[in-house]
Amino acid sequence: MALPGGEEQQRAHFITQRLKALKKCPPELIPLGIVVGAAVGMAAYSLGRKLVVDSNLRLNRSEKKH
């Protein structure tokens, strides 16, 4: 789907503004951001895999027996 010219220019402007903001960030923080981002990604993957694969995990309430 093609975007109208104005919206495409606005999106490009948004990206360049983000890149300029990244240049204001101290260079020592960039590797830290990469490591933290990777850790959050791995944690999300691990949690999702645990919820899908583990057959012992109870996701719903068990029925009460009276």
N, C-alpha and C positions, 0 to 999 in steps of 0.2 A: 504494500500500500504506500503510495507516494504521499509525502507530506507537503503541504503548501509551503511556498518559499519563505514566508515570514516565520512559521513555526520551526522550520529547519534551521534558520539563522539563529533563532532564539536558543535552540538546543545547543548549537555550536558555541554560542556565547556563554552558556551555562558551563559547558565543559572547559572552556578556556579560563573562566573564573575559578573553577575548582583547581585547575593546574597552577594558577597564580597563587592560590591559597596554600597549595602544597609546597610551593617554593618558599613561602614565609615560615614554614615549619622547620625547626632545627634539624639538620641532617642526622643527628644522633638518634632521633626518634623514629626515623623511617624503618630501620631494621627491627626495632621493637614492635612497631605496628604490624610488620609482616609476620613476625613470630606470634604475636597475640592473635592475629587473624587466622593463621594456620591452626593454632590451638583451639580456637572457637569452632572452626570448620571441622576439625577432627572430633571434637566433643559432640557436635551435632550429628555427625555420621555415626559415631559410636552409640549414641542414645537411640537414633532411628533404627539402627541395626538390631539393637537389643529388643526394642519394642516389636519388631517384625519377626525375628528369628526365635526368640526364647519361648519355648512351649510351656515352661513352668510359670511364666509370668501371668498373673491374673489381672486382666484389664477390665472385667465387669464384676459386679457384685454377684456373689453366689446366692442362690435362692434359699430363703429361710425355710427350714423344715419344722413344722409344728406337729 
